[in-house]
Structures are given as C-alpha cells and as structure tokens.
Amino acid sequence: MIGSHVSIKGINKWFGDFQVLKNVNLEVKKGEFFSLLGPSGCGKTTLLRIIAGLENADEGDIKFDNVSILSIPPHKRPVNTIFQNYALFPHLNVFENIAFSLRLKKYSENEIKEKVEKLLNLIRLEEHAYKKPNQLSGGQRQRVAIARALANEPKVLLLDEPVSALDAKLRQELLIELDNLHDQVGITFIYVTHDQAEAISISDHVAVMNEGKIVQYGTPYEIYESPADKFVATFIGETNLMKAIVLEINEELLKIEAPGIGEFYCYKDKEVKEKNQILLTLRPEKIKISKKPLTGKNVFHGIIEEEIYMGYQTRYFVKIDNGFILRVYKQHVNYLLDEPILTWKDEVFVSWDPNDSFIVEVN
C-alpha cells in the first residue's frame, strides 16, 4: 500500500479574531488526485496557500515524506501552484512562459528546448509555441499555466479552482485533460474547488470542508452515497431530507414515521433509541416512479406536482398523499421502452430501498 505523501496535522489559522482553519488533519497519498471541496470562505484556499508557503500556519505541521516543510521558503518547496487567473507573463510567448523558471535555474538552451517541447506535446499546444497569452483561449492559457508549473518537476501540484473562470463545456474538457495529465505525469495533485461535480468526477479522495473544518473524508463514492451529516448530504448533489421519529429498532432496519409521509423503513447506519428524532437523506435518483403499483417496504401513492425535463433525466416533484413533496429523478435509460412518459398531475407510485436512505442527524 502506498504510504502518506503529504501529512497535515493539527493546522490552525486565525485572521485576527476569526479562526479560518480549525485543527485540520489530512493524509494525501503519493501520486493521487486529491480534492479539497467546500463552499466559498470555508478555508480550503487558505490551507492550499499554507502548503505552498504563501501563508503561515499558526499551529500544526505539514510534512512531505515525513519531512516538515513549514520552515522551508516557498520557492524551495517541492510544490507549484496554479491559480484561477493563470498568472502568465503577457509579454512572453508560450514557449518562454514555460521556459521561464528553467532559465532562472540556468538550464542549458538544449535542456530548455527539450523540456519545453516535451511539455508542449503533453498539453497539445506545439503549434502555439510562439503565440502570446492574449492570442490563446482561456482553456489554452490554463494548459500553458499547467505546463509552466510542471517544468519545475514538483512533487505536488496545487490547483486553486483552475477551471472556474471557464464556460461549462470548456470546463468539462479541461477537467478531462487534467485527469489525463495526472495519469501521465504521476505526481500528486491537490485540487481546490467549490464545485462538487468537479471533485467527485476526477478525484481519488475528497476532503469536504465547512467553516474551517474537515467534515468528511473519503472516496467520491463514499461521500456521495454515505454523507456524514446534513451539510455534506445537501452540498454534494441533491437530496430529500426527511425528519422522522424512530418507532421500532430491528437488527439492520428501523421502522420510522415521518410527517407528511407516514410509516416506512430506513437503514440503521447510526445507533439510535426508540422515540429518537432523526433526519434522513435520500437521493432523488434512488427512487422508483411508475403509474403501476410498485412492491417493497417503502411504497407510496402521490401526484406529480411539477416536472423538469433535463435531457439526460426528468426531475419530478411528487406530492405524497400525506403531503410531503418528494424529489424523484428518472434517468432516460430505455425511457420510452420502460412505460408511457409521466407528466404533470399524473397519479404515480414511488418506492425506494430502505438501504438507500441514511441518517445524518440524531436527536
């Protein structure tokens, strides 16, 4: 098993009286694509800047391969940072932007030529080597920034929301390129983003941050499928939140009652007692919907109050007979072969597996 490459222990940081990082602990494995995910102001960029040496930690330590880096000046740390605004030199062409740090380090012209051409090939911009940054698209400028960072052969590449300034299609294309680049160069990527779709689509592991704390760490699958709390459940994707009271406790299932829904069953993923009040999360795509009666432990009748066609799926808002509005997202897989298209005011049945709902709060 690959050991820890970047070890972050007990990092605290204050700006005046405001504590922006609160006892942050993380382990990042060598060569992985790791994401720090959270809303604006949660502390993720500050943590990245501390790793880069652009901010100082007030408490705690950061080690690369068991060696503390906090006393090492930023320019001597084995990291490079890519920012949202690219930070390219406007007066230099693409070749010279990539070569800049190599010239500072007194590489020979032959070495510079060899390294830069290799990087240009890696980012597929060989034909643009002598263009200025203002002659490139936003995606191309970002690729040049990545190549310039890789020229220094860092052990860790830090990426601070590098695609957030791009339009949706270009953003998706560059994410795929980043993923491919990571596979080719094999170094550790630490990626900061507020966009959950970015983080779960390209990361090996994700740390979710909120109000200066790590609230959950895991694989994208673990974080999406088993959110640790209400914040993660609502920040990562979309969900149905249901307040309920525990009626009966079985070995793996709970019989519960929720206002506006009625009695049903959920997975017992936390220790609870009878009469405990709980908060459940249930992803909309986990729910079956049909005009025909469905089978299972959790089956309810309702009426479609609203439908939103999204191309790849249709989103239904179903009013259960007892009043609760349930989000149900139906993927368009063999959609027309499945059954007649559902629409507004149709009477429908909805059902879900008890194992697809998770407790995120217990009172």
TABEL-V932910 format. One record per backbone hydrogen bond with DSSP energy under -1.0 kcal/mol. CO is the residue of the C=O (numbers start at 0). NH is the residue of the N-H. If there is no record, write none. Layout:
BEGIN
((CO	NH) (CO	NH))
END
This chain:
BEGIN
((2	29) (4	64) (5	27) (6	62) (7	25) (8	60) (10	23) (11	57) (11	58) (12	19) (12	20) (14	17) (17	14) (20	12) (23	10) (25	7) (27	4) (27	5) (28	31) (31	188) (32	203) (32	204) (33	190) (34	206) (35	192) (36	208) (38	41) (41	211) (42	46) (43	47) (44	48) (45	49) (46	50) (47	51) (48	52) (48	53) (48	54) (58	11) (60	8) (61	68) (62	6) (63	66) (66	63) (68	71) (72	75) (73	76) (76	78) (77	154) (77	155) (79	157) (81	159) (82	85) (84	86) (88	91) (92	96) (93	97) (94	98) (95	99) (98	102) (99	103) (100	104) (101	106) (102	105) (107	111) (108	112) (109	113) (110	114) (111	115) (112	116) (113	117) (114	118) (115	119) (116	120) (117	121) (118	122) (119	124) (124	127) (125	128) (127	130) (128	94) (130	93) (131	134) (132	135) (136	140) (137	141) (138	142) (139	143) (140	144) (141	145) (142	146) (143	147) (144	148) (145	149) (146	150) (149	152) (154	187) (155	79) (156	189) (157	81) (158	191) (162	165) (166	170) (167	171) (168	172) (169	173) (170	174) (171	175) (172	176) (173	177) (174	178) (175	179) (176	180) (177	181) (178	182) (179	183) (180	184) (181	185) (187	156) (188	33) (189	158) (190	35) (191	160) (192	37) (194	198) (195	199) (196	200) (197	201) (198	202) (204	34) (205	217) (206	36) (207	214) (207	215) (209	212) (211	21) (212	209) (215	207) (217	205) (218	222) (219	223) (220	224) (221	225) (228	232) (229	233) (230	234) (231	235) (234	236) (239	281) (241	279) (243	277) (244	256) (245	274) (247	254) (251	267) (252	249) (253	265) (254	246) (254	247) (255	263) (256	244) (257	260) (257	261) (259	323) (261	257) (263	255) (265	253) (266	268) (272	275) (275	245) (276	362) (277	243) (278	359) (278	360) (279	241) (280	357) (281	239) (282	285) (283	286) (283	328) (287	350) (289	348) (297	351) (299	349) (300	320) (301	347) (302	318) (303	344) (305	316) (307	314) (309	311) (311	331) (312	309) (313	329) (314	307) (315	327) (316	304) (316	305) (317	325) (318	302) (319	322) (323	319) (325	317) (327	315) (329	313) (330	332) (333	337) (334	338) (342	345) (345	303) (347	301) (348	289) (349	299) (350	287) (352	355) (353	266) (353	356) (357	280) (360	278))
END
